[in-house]
Each structure stands twice: as structure tokens, then as C-alpha cells.
Amino acid sequence: MNETQLPEAAWRKSSYSGQGGNECVEVAILGDGAAVRDSKDPRGGFFALPGDGWSAFLAAVK
């Protein structure tokens, strides 16, 4: 999938982004879930998770 399949998504960069701002991931909140993509390649695709999957993902990366 690519960004054209989520035209309504409001992507934001991680607060842990490097000084250049392109060494991170971007996230878009989608209803009760979220989508994640590489900020260096925003057209390269993303993965989306339902709410419970998003919660589990956040818990795993903390």
C-alpha cells in the first residue's frame, strides 16, 4: 500500500527524530488504530494496525 491509499491520513514524525528530521518513522492515527511508515520513504508503503494491535506495538517498543 502507499500514501494514496490513505489520502485522509495526517502523518506526524516521531518526537525522537534526529536533527535532520528524516531518521524516524511517521505515524497517522486512524480511528482506533494507526498506520506507520518510514519518513525517508513516505511513498514506499506503510503498515496499519487496529487499536489493540497499536497498543501492543507501543508496549513492545517502549
All heavy atoms as TSV, in Angstrom:
chain	resi	resn	atom	element	x	y	z
A	1	MET	N	N	0.833	-1.176	0.000
A	1	MET	CA	C	0.000	0.000	0.000
A	1	MET	C	C	0.878	1.241	0.000
A	1	MET	O	O	1.988	1.215	0.485
A	1	MET	CB	C	-0.871	0.026	1.258
A	1	MET	CG	C	-1.964	-0.992	1.259
A	1	MET	SD	S	-3.114	-0.631	2.578
A	1	MET	CE	C	-3.072	-2.162	3.435
A	2	ASN	N	N	0.348	2.340	-0.508
A	2	ASN	CA	C	1.092	3.593	-0.463
A	2	ASN	C	C	0.202	4.711	0.043
A	2	ASN	O	O	-0.963	4.517	0.324
A	2	ASN	CB	C	1.700	3.912	-1.831
A	2	ASN	CG	C	0.643	4.096	-2.893
A	2	ASN	OD1	O	-0.395	4.689	-2.654
A	2	ASN	ND2	N	0.913	3.592	-4.081
A	3	GLU	N	N	0.789	5.910	0.159
A	3	GLU	CA	C	0.068	7.019	0.779
A	3	GLU	C	C	-1.204	7.400	0.042
A	3	GLU	O	O	-2.109	7.968	0.630
A	3	GLU	CB	C	0.986	8.231	0.940
A	3	GLU	CG	C	1.405	8.849	-0.355
A	3	GLU	CD	C	2.359	10.008	-0.158
A	3	GLU	OE1	O	2.673	10.360	0.972
A	3	GLU	OE2	O	2.786	10.557	-1.174
A	4	THR	N	N	-1.309	7.085	-1.239
A	4	THR	CA	C	-2.525	7.420	-1.966
A	4	THR	C	C	-3.698	6.581	-1.496
A	4	THR	O	O	-4.837	6.918	-1.757
A	4	THR	CB	C	-2.339	7.253	-3.488
A	4	THR	OG1	O	-2.025	5.886	-3.772
A	4	THR	CG2	C	-1.251	8.159	-4.008
A	5	GLN	N	N	-3.424	5.502	-0.780
A	5	GLN	CA	C	-4.491	4.677	-0.237
A	5	GLN	C	C	-4.953	5.166	1.132
A	5	GLN	O	O	-5.882	4.613	1.689
A	5	GLN	CB	C	-4.041	3.214	-0.175
A	5	GLN	CG	C	-3.835	2.648	-1.574
A	5	GLN	CD	C	-3.156	1.313	-1.552
A	5	GLN	OE1	O	-2.069	1.164	-1.014
A	5	GLN	NE2	N	-3.796	0.334	-2.133
A	6	LEU	N	N	-4.301	6.179	1.671
A	6	LEU	CA	C	-4.711	6.818	2.921
A	6	LEU	C	C	-4.702	8.335	2.724
A	6	LEU	O	O	-4.010	9.060	3.432
A	6	LEU	CB	C	-3.763	6.449	4.068
A	6	LEU	CG	C	-3.854	5.062	4.646
A	6	LEU	CD1	C	-2.823	4.875	5.743
A	6	LEU	CD2	C	-5.233	4.786	5.190
A	7	PRO	N	N	-5.474	8.852	1.781
A	7	PRO	CA	C	-5.398	10.284	1.486
A	7	PRO	C	C	-5.811	11.171	2.653
A	7	PRO	O	O	-5.369	12.305	2.751
A	7	PRO	CB	C	-6.340	10.464	0.296
A	7	PRO	CG	C	-7.291	9.316	0.397
A	7	PRO	CD	C	-6.485	8.184	0.977
A	8	GLU	N	N	-6.623	10.657	3.561
A	8	GLU	CA	C	-7.093	11.451	4.694
A	8	GLU	C	C	-6.134	11.420	5.882
A	8	GLU	O	O	-6.330	12.134	6.856
A	8	GLU	CB	C	-8.472	10.965	5.150
A	8	GLU	CG	C	-8.463	9.647	5.911
A	8	GLU	CD	C	-8.221	8.381	5.086
A	8	GLU	OE1	O	-8.120	8.454	3.854
A	8	GLU	OE2	O	-8.122	7.310	5.698
A	9	ALA	N	N	-5.099	10.622	5.800
A	9	ALA	CA	C	-4.171	10.458	6.927
A	9	ALA	C	C	-3.367	11.728	7.186
A	9	ALA	O	O	-2.849	12.350	6.271
A	9	ALA	CB	C	-3.224	9.295	6.674
A	10	ALA	N	N	-3.272	12.086	8.457
A	10	ALA	CA	C	-2.432	13.206	8.884
A	10	ALA	C	C	-1.191	12.609	9.531
A	10	ALA	O	O	-1.219	12.191	10.688
A	10	ALA	CB	C	-3.190	14.091	9.870
A	11	TRP	N	N	-0.114	12.520	8.773
A	11	TRP	CA	C	1.120	11.896	9.245
A	11	TRP	C	C	1.902	12.863	10.113
A	11	TRP	O	O	1.984	14.047	9.827
A	11	TRP	CB	C	1.978	11.466	8.057
A	11	TRP	CG	C	1.341	10.405	7.230
A	11	TRP	CD1	C	0.598	10.591	6.101
A	11	TRP	CD2	C	1.368	9.001	7.467
A	11	TRP	NE1	N	0.170	9.375	5.623
A	11	TRP	CE2	C	0.631	8.384	6.436
A	11	TRP	CE3	C	1.958	8.203	8.444
A	11	TRP	CZ2	C	0.472	7.009	6.365
A	11	TRP	CZ3	C	1.793	6.830	8.365
A	11	TRP	CH2	C	1.055	6.244	7.336
A	12	ARG	N	N	2.504	12.342	11.190
A	12	ARG	CA	C	3.381	13.166	12.033
A	12	ARG	C	C	4.632	12.368	12.344
A	12	ARG	O	O	4.601	11.153	12.464
A	12	ARG	CB	C	2.684	13.622	13.301
A	12	ARG	CG	C	2.288	12.518	14.237
A	12	ARG	CD	C	1.605	13.087	15.482
A	12	ARG	NE	N	1.208	12.019	16.370
A	12	ARG	CZ	C	1.992	11.448	17.269
A	12	ARG	NH1	N	3.224	11.853	17.414
A	12	ARG	NH2	N	1.548	10.473	18.027
A	13	LYS	N	N	5.744	13.093	12.476
A	13	LYS	CA	C	7.018	12.444	12.757
A	13	LYS	C	C	7.186	12.190	14.241
A	13	LYS	O	O	6.649	12.899	15.077
A	13	LYS	CB	C	8.172	13.305	12.262
A	13	LYS	CG	C	8.248	13.338	10.755
A	13	LYS	CD	C	9.483	14.045	10.282
A	13	LYS	CE	C	9.498	14.026	8.763
A	13	LYS	NZ	N	10.682	14.653	8.238
A	14	SER	N	N	7.986	11.205	14.533
A	14	SER	CA	C	8.318	10.866	15.909
A	14	SER	C	C	9.006	12.031	16.596
A	14	SER	O	O	9.804	12.751	15.986
A	14	SER	CB	C	9.248	9.652	15.923
A	14	SER	OG	O	9.830	9.489	17.185
A	15	SER	N	N	8.727	12.212	17.874
A	15	SER	CA	C	9.408	13.254	18.648
A	15	SER	C	C	10.877	12.895	18.870
A	15	SER	O	O	11.665	13.729	19.302
A	15	SER	CB	C	8.708	13.469	19.986
A	15	SER	OG	O	8.725	12.278	20.747
A	16	TYR	N	N	11.271	11.665	18.580
A	16	TYR	CA	C	12.652	11.220	18.716
A	16	TYR	C	C	13.428	11.363	17.412
A	16	TYR	O	O	14.513	10.822	17.275
A	16	TYR	CB	C	12.703	9.762	19.183
A	16	TYR	CG	C	12.207	9.602	20.593
A	16	TYR	CD1	C	10.905	9.186	20.842
A	16	TYR	CD2	C	13.025	9.878	21.677
A	16	TYR	CE1	C	10.433	9.051	22.142
A	16	TYR	CE2	C	12.566	9.749	22.969
A	16	TYR	CZ	C	11.271	9.332	23.188
A	16	TYR	OH	O	10.819	9.214	24.474
A	17	SER	N	N	12.905	12.103	16.473
A	17	SER	CA	C	13.535	12.300	15.183
A	17	SER	C	C	14.898	12.957	15.354
A	17	SER	O	O	15.094	13.798	16.217
A	17	SER	CB	C	12.637	13.188	14.319
A	17	SER	OG	O	13.258	13.468	13.100
A	18	GLY	N	N	15.829	12.612	14.488
A	18	GLY	CA	C	17.154	13.233	14.523
A	18	GLY	C	C	17.083	14.692	14.101
A	18	GLY	O	O	16.047	15.187	13.668
A	19	GLN	N	N	18.193	15.404	14.205
A	19	GLN	CA	C	18.244	16.827	13.869
A	19	GLN	C	C	17.779	17.094	12.444
A	19	GLN	O	O	17.150	18.105	12.176
A	19	GLN	CB	C	19.659	17.377	14.057
A	19	GLN	CG	C	20.075	17.491	15.494
A	19	GLN	CD	C	19.308	18.587	16.232
A	19	GLN	OE1	O	18.595	19.381	15.648
A	19	GLN	NE2	N	19.458	18.612	17.543
A	20	GLY	N	N	18.096	16.200	11.522
A	20	GLY	CA	C	17.684	16.379	10.130
A	20	GLY	C	C	16.211	16.119	9.918
A	20	GLY	O	O	15.645	16.495	8.905
A	21	GLY	N	N	15.581	15.461	10.873
A	21	GLY	CA	C	14.159	15.205	10.787
A	21	GLY	C	C	13.754	14.084	9.858
A	21	GLY	O	O	12.572	13.859	9.636
A	22	ASN	N	N	14.722	13.352	9.314
A	22	ASN	CA	C	14.345	12.290	8.384
A	22	ASN	C	C	14.875	10.923	8.806
A	22	ASN	O	O	14.994	10.035	7.998
A	22	ASN	CB	C	14.797	12.625	6.968
A	22	ASN	CG	C	16.297	12.711	6.844
A	22	ASN	OD1	O	17.020	12.608	7.814
A	22	ASN	ND2	N	16.768	12.894	5.633
A	23	GLU	N	N	15.212	10.765	10.062
A	23	GLU	CA	C	15.714	9.489	10.565
A	23	GLU	C	C	14.724	8.901	11.549
A	23	GLU	O	O	15.049	8.606	12.698
A	23	GLU	CB	C	17.069	9.705	11.231
A	23	GLU	CG	C	18.113	10.213	10.269
A	23	GLU	CD	C	19.412	10.555	10.941
A	23	GLU	OE1	O	19.507	10.466	12.172
A	23	GLU	OE2	O	20.345	10.916	10.221
A	24	CYS	N	N	13.501	8.756	11.117
A	24	CYS	CA	C	12.479	8.302	12.049
A	24	CYS	C	C	11.327	7.651	11.298
A	24	CYS	O	O	11.374	7.484	10.089
A	24	CYS	CB	C	11.959	9.479	12.867
A	24	CYS	SG	S	11.162	10.738	11.875
A	25	VAL	N	N	10.337	7.335	12.032
A	25	VAL	CA	C	9.096	6.851	11.455
A	25	VAL	C	C	8.043	7.937	11.596
A	25	VAL	O	O	8.180	8.869	12.380
A	25	VAL	CB	C	8.609	5.553	12.139
A	25	VAL	CG1	C	9.602	4.434	11.933
A	25	VAL	CG2	C	8.327	5.772	13.604
A	26	GLU	N	N	6.999	7.814	10.797
A	26	GLU	CA	C	5.852	8.696	10.891
A	26	GLU	C	C	4.647	7.841	11.242
A	26	GLU	O	O	4.573	6.672	10.856
A	26	GLU	CB	C	5.601	9.418	9.570
A	26	GLU	CG	C	6.706	10.379	9.201
A	26	GLU	CD	C	6.492	11.043	7.862
A	26	GLU	OE1	O	6.151	10.337	6.903
A	26	GLU	OE2	O	6.670	12.251	7.781
A	27	VAL	N	N	3.716	8.430	11.943
A	27	VAL	CA	C	2.516	7.712	12.354
A	27	VAL	C	C	1.297	8.548	11.999
A	27	VAL	O	O	1.337	9.777	12.019
A	27	VAL	CB	C	2.545	7.378	13.870
A	27	VAL	CG1	C	2.520	8.634	14.710
A	27	VAL	CG2	C	1.424	6.451	14.252
A	28	ALA	N	N	0.219	7.873	11.637
A	28	ALA	CA	C	-1.074	8.509	11.398
A	28	ALA	C	C	-2.105	7.741	12.217
A	28	ALA	O	O	-2.192	6.515	12.118
A	28	ALA	CB	C	-1.439	8.470	9.920
A	29	ILE	N	N	-2.831	8.453	13.045
A	29	ILE	CA	C	-3.887	7.819	13.842
A	29	ILE	C	C	-5.107	7.636	12.939
A	29	ILE	O	O	-5.549	8.575	12.276
A	29	ILE	CB	C	-4.229	8.671	15.081
A	29	ILE	CG1	C	-2.963	8.891	15.929
A	29	ILE	CG2	C	-5.337	8.034	15.895
A	29	ILE	CD1	C	-2.294	7.615	16.403
A	30	LEU	N	N	-5.618	6.420	12.915
A	30	LEU	CA	C	-6.750	6.062	12.049
A	30	LEU	C	C	-7.862	5.473	12.901
A	30	LEU	O	O	-7.810	4.297	13.245
A	30	LEU	CB	C	-6.321	5.032	11.008
A	30	LEU	CG	C	-5.089	5.358	10.173
A	30	LEU	CD1	C	-4.670	4.150	9.365
A	30	LEU	CD2	C	-5.369	6.556	9.289
A	31	GLY	N	N	-8.840	6.257	13.265
A	31	GLY	CA	C	-9.905	5.739	14.117
A	31	GLY	C	C	-9.313	5.276	15.426
A	31	GLY	O	O	-8.670	6.042	16.119
A	32	ASP	N	N	-9.478	3.991	15.734
A	32	ASP	CA	C	-8.905	3.473	16.981
A	32	ASP	C	C	-7.567	2.777	16.752
A	32	ASP	O	O	-7.012	2.195	17.666
A	32	ASP	CB	C	-9.890	2.527	17.679
A	32	ASP	CG	C	-10.024	1.190	16.967
A	32	ASP	OD1	O	-9.721	1.118	15.765
A	32	ASP	OD2	O	-10.450	0.224	17.617
A	33	GLY	N	N	-7.029	2.833	15.552
A	33	GLY	CA	C	-5.747	2.220	15.247
A	33	GLY	C	C	-4.775	3.242	14.701
A	33	GLY	O	O	-4.937	4.441	14.888
A	34	ALA	N	N	-3.746	2.768	14.004
A	34	ALA	CA	C	-2.732	3.673	13.460
A	34	ALA	C	C	-2.026	3.021	12.279
A	34	ALA	O	O	-2.064	1.806	12.101
A	34	ALA	CB	C	-1.723	4.032	14.537
A	35	ALA	N	N	-1.361	3.867	11.507
A	35	ALA	CA	C	-0.507	3.414	10.411
A	35	ALA	C	C	0.889	3.968	10.664
A	35	ALA	O	O	1.043	5.058	11.221
A	35	ALA	CB	C	-1.047	3.900	9.078
A	36	VAL	N	N	1.906	3.235	10.247
A	36	VAL	CA	C	3.302	3.613	10.461
A	36	VAL	C	C	4.037	3.489	9.130
A	36	VAL	O	O	3.817	2.550	8.366
A	36	VAL	CB	C	3.965	2.681	11.511
A	36	VAL	CG1	C	5.421	3.043	11.725
A	36	VAL	CG2	C	3.202	2.726	12.826
A	37	ARG	N	N	4.918	4.467	8.857
A	37	ARG	CA	C	5.732	4.417	7.633
A	37	ARG	C	C	7.113	4.995	7.912
A	37	ARG	O	O	7.339	5.690	8.906
A	37	ARG	CB	C	5.059	5.180	6.498
A	37	ARG	CG	C	5.032	6.683	6.687
A	37	ARG	CD	C	4.310	7.364	5.551
A	37	ARG	NE	N	4.335	8.818	5.710
A	37	ARG	CZ	C	3.705	9.658	4.913
A	37	ARG	NH1	N	2.982	9.185	3.906
A	37	ARG	NH2	N	3.776	10.954	5.107
A	38	ASP	N	N	8.046	4.735	7.023
A	38	ASP	CA	C	9.413	5.251	7.104
A	38	ASP	C	C	9.420	6.684	6.584
A	38	ASP	O	O	9.007	6.941	5.453
A	38	ASP	CB	C	10.310	4.366	6.239
A	38	ASP	CG	C	11.777	4.750	6.270
A	38	ASP	OD1	O	12.119	5.850	6.753
A	38	ASP	OD2	O	12.585	3.949	5.797
A	39	SER	N	N	9.913	7.619	7.382
A	39	SER	CA	C	9.905	9.023	6.964
A	39	SER	C	C	10.832	9.281	5.781
A	39	SER	O	O	10.641	10.245	5.044
A	39	SER	CB	C	10.288	9.938	8.127
A	39	SER	OG	O	11.622	9.715	8.505
A	40	LYS	N	N	11.837	8.433	5.579
A	40	LYS	CA	C	12.755	8.605	4.456
A	40	LYS	C	C	12.147	8.146	3.142
A	40	LYS	O	O	12.631	8.497	2.080
A	40	LYS	CB	C	14.056	7.846	4.716
A	40	LYS	CG	C	14.874	8.410	5.875
A	40	LYS	CD	C	16.171	7.649	6.095
A	40	LYS	CE	C	16.021	6.210	6.446
A	40	LYS	NZ	N	15.379	5.845	7.679
A	41	ASP	N	N	11.086	7.357	3.211
A	41	ASP	CA	C	10.455	6.820	2.010
A	41	ASP	C	C	8.930	6.804	2.195
A	41	ASP	O	O	8.316	5.745	2.237
A	41	ASP	CB	C	10.973	5.410	1.737
A	41	ASP	CG	C	10.505	4.855	0.409
A	41	ASP	OD1	O	10.009	5.631	-0.442
A	41	ASP	OD2	O	10.624	3.636	0.220
A	42	PRO	N	N	8.295	7.970	2.304
A	42	PRO	CA	C	6.868	8.017	2.599
A	42	PRO	C	C	5.988	7.386	1.530
A	42	PRO	O	O	4.871	6.963	1.813
A	42	PRO	CB	C	6.574	9.508	2.758
A	42	PRO	CG	C	7.678	10.203	2.058
A	42	PRO	CD	C	8.872	9.308	2.178
A	43	ARG	N	N	6.482	7.268	0.317
A	43	ARG	CA	C	5.699	6.629	-0.747
A	43	ARG	C	C	5.970	5.131	-0.844
A	43	ARG	O	O	5.383	4.448	-1.658
A	43	ARG	CB	C	5.972	7.304	-2.086
A	43	ARG	CG	C	5.498	8.738	-2.116
A	43	ARG	CD	C	5.815	9.381	-3.460
A	43	ARG	NE	N	5.507	10.781	-3.405
A	43	ARG	CZ	C	4.445	11.330	-3.981
A	43	ARG	NH1	N	3.613	10.587	-4.663
A	43	ARG	NH2	N	4.230	12.614	-3.884
A	44	GLY	N	N	6.869	4.648	0.002
A	44	GLY	CA	C	7.269	3.255	-0.053
A	44	GLY	C	C	6.307	2.290	0.611
A	44	GLY	O	O	6.479	1.091	0.526
A	45	GLY	N	N	5.298	2.786	1.266
A	45	GLY	CA	C	4.321	1.927	1.908
A	45	GLY	C	C	4.219	2.184	3.399
A	45	GLY	O	O	4.953	3.009	3.948
A	46	PHE	N	N	3.316	1.493	4.016
A	46	PHE	CA	C	3.061	1.641	5.443
A	46	PHE	C	C	2.452	0.354	5.947
A	46	PHE	O	O	2.071	-0.511	5.158
A	46	PHE	CB	C	2.103	2.818	5.708
A	46	PHE	CG	C	0.761	2.653	5.063
A	46	PHE	CD1	C	-0.278	2.017	5.723
A	46	PHE	CD2	C	0.529	3.129	3.791
A	46	PHE	CE1	C	-1.517	1.847	5.124
A	46	PHE	CE2	C	-0.703	2.968	3.177
A	46	PHE	CZ	C	-1.730	2.330	3.853
A	47	PHE	N	N	2.378	0.223	7.268
A	47	PHE	CA	C	1.591	-0.867	7.821
A	47	PHE	C	C	0.584	-0.261	8.781
A	47	PHE	O	O	0.853	0.740	9.439
A	47	PHE	CB	C	2.440	-1.980	8.443
A	47	PHE	CG	C	3.177	-1.610	9.696
A	47	PHE	CD1	C	2.600	-1.819	10.942
A	47	PHE	CD2	C	4.461	-1.094	9.645
A	47	PHE	CE1	C	3.281	-1.501	12.101
A	47	PHE	CE2	C	5.156	-0.773	10.801
A	47	PHE	CZ	C	4.561	-0.977	12.029
A	48	ALA	N	N	-0.590	-0.833	8.798
A	48	ALA	CA	C	-1.679	-0.336	9.638
A	48	ALA	C	C	-2.051	-1.388	10.671
A	48	ALA	O	O	-1.983	-2.591	10.401
A	48	ALA	CB	C	-2.891	0.011	8.778
A	49	LEU	N	N	-2.410	-0.909	11.853
A	49	LEU	CA	C	-2.777	-1.786	12.960
A	49	LEU	C	C	-4.113	-1.350	13.550
A	49	LEU	O	O	-4.358	-0.149	13.691
A	49	LEU	CB	C	-1.723	-1.714	14.063
A	49	LEU	CG	C	-0.323	-2.175	13.699
A	49	LEU	CD1	C	0.688	-1.653	14.704
A	49	LEU	CD2	C	-0.290	-3.681	13.643
A	50	PRO	N	N	-4.954	-2.306	13.951
A	50	PRO	CA	C	-6.172	-1.943	14.687
A	50	PRO	C	C	-5.779	-1.469	16.090
A	50	PRO	O	O	-4.620	-1.589	16.497
A	50	PRO	CB	C	-6.962	-3.250	14.735
A	50	PRO	CG	C	-5.925	-4.314	14.652
A	50	PRO	CD	C	-4.817	-3.743	13.784
A	51	GLY	N	N	-6.719	-0.943	16.833
A	51	GLY	CA	C	-6.449	-0.369	18.150
A	51	GLY	C	C	-5.680	-1.271	19.090
A	51	GLY	O	O	-4.689	-0.850	19.700
A	52	ASP	N	N	-6.089	-2.527	19.226
A	52	ASP	CA	C	-5.391	-3.425	20.157
A	52	ASP	C	C	-3.993	-3.763	19.653
A	52	ASP	O	O	-3.055	-3.901	20.430
A	52	ASP	CB	C	-6.204	-4.680	20.447
A	52	ASP	CG	C	-6.575	-5.480	19.206
A	52	ASP	OD1	O	-6.430	-4.964	18.076
A	52	ASP	OD2	O	-7.032	-6.626	19.365
A	53	GLY	N	N	-3.822	-3.853	18.342
A	53	GLY	CA	C	-2.501	-4.087	17.772
A	53	GLY	C	C	-1.579	-2.895	17.968
A	53	GLY	O	O	-0.394	-3.044	18.245
A	54	TRP	N	N	-2.134	-1.681	17.848
A	54	TRP	CA	C	-1.360	-0.465	18.065
A	54	TRP	C	C	-0.888	-0.374	19.507
A	54	TRP	O	O	0.258	-0.065	19.788
A	54	TRP	CB	C	-2.189	0.754	17.663
A	54	TRP	CG	C	-1.521	2.080	17.878
A	54	TRP	CD1	C	-1.949	3.080	18.659
A	54	TRP	CD2	C	-0.308	2.540	17.268
A	54	TRP	NE1	N	-1.082	4.148	18.598
A	54	TRP	CE2	C	-0.062	3.846	17.756
A	54	TRP	CE3	C	0.602	1.984	16.392
A	54	TRP	CZ2	C	1.049	4.590	17.378
A	54	TRP	CZ3	C	1.722	2.737	16.018
A	54	TRP	CH2	C	1.921	4.018	16.509
A	55	SER	N	N	-1.783	-0.700	20.427
A	55	SER	CA	C	-1.416	-0.694	21.863
A	55	SER	C	C	-0.302	-1.693	22.132
A	55	SER	O	O	0.654	-1.407	22.864
A	55	SER	CB	C	-2.634	-1.018	22.732
A	55	SER	OG	O	-3.596	-0.013	22.616
A	56	ALA	N	N	-0.398	-2.886	21.555
A	56	ALA	CA	C	0.631	-3.910	21.745
A	56	ALA	C	C	1.957	-3.461	21.123
A	56	ALA	O	O	3.040	-3.676	21.704
A	56	ALA	CB	C	0.177	-5.229	21.145
A	57	PHE	N	N	1.899	-2.842	19.953
A	57	PHE	CA	C	3.102	-2.336	19.287
A	57	PHE	C	C	3.795	-1.298	20.168
A	57	PHE	O	O	5.007	-1.362	20.388
A	57	PHE	CB	C	2.727	-1.731	17.922
A	57	PHE	CG	C	3.877	-1.080	17.204
A	57	PHE	CD1	C	4.802	-1.837	16.517
A	57	PHE	CD2	C	4.010	0.299	17.202
A	57	PHE	CE1	C	5.863	-1.226	15.853
A	57	PHE	CE2	C	5.061	0.915	16.534
A	57	PHE	CZ	C	5.987	0.151	15.854
A	58	LEU	N	N	3.050	-0.338	20.685
A	58	LEU	CA	C	3.631	0.690	21.557
A	58	LEU	C	C	4.249	0.087	22.811
A	58	LEU	O	O	5.336	0.493	23.225
A	58	LEU	CB	C	2.569	1.732	21.947
A	58	LEU	CG	C	2.083	2.619	20.823
A	58	LEU	CD1	C	0.991	3.548	21.323
A	58	LEU	CD2	C	3.220	3.405	20.192
A	59	ALA	N	N	3.586	-0.884	23.408
A	59	ALA	CA	C	4.121	-1.521	24.596
A	59	ALA	C	C	5.425	-2.258	24.283
A	59	ALA	O	O	6.369	-2.255	25.080
A	59	ALA	CB	C	3.096	-2.500	25.183
A	60	ALA	N	N	5.508	-2.859	23.101
A	60	ALA	CA	C	6.701	-3.624	22.717
A	60	ALA	C	C	7.903	-2.730	22.439
A	60	ALA	O	O	9.034	-3.128	22.701
A	60	ALA	CB	C	6.395	-4.494	21.508
A	61	VAL	N	N	7.689	-1.534	21.914
A	61	VAL	CA	C	8.818	-0.685	21.551
A	61	VAL	C	C	9.257	0.244	22.679
A	61	VAL	O	O	10.286	0.895	22.563
A	61	VAL	CB	C	8.541	0.141	20.276
A	61	VAL	CG1	C	8.346	-0.749	19.071
A	61	VAL	CG2	C	7.374	1.088	20.450
A	62	LYS	N	N	8.523	0.308	23.751
A	62	LYS	CA	C	8.913	1.168	24.885
A	62	LYS	C	C	10.048	0.586	25.678
A	62	LYS	O	O	10.293	-0.507	25.868
A	62	LYS	CB	C	7.724	1.409	25.801
A	62	LYS	CG	C	6.779	2.396	25.191
A	62	LYS	CD	C	5.688	2.726	26.163
A	62	LYS	CE	C	4.763	3.756	25.537
A	62	LYS	NZ	N	3.718	4.146	26.418
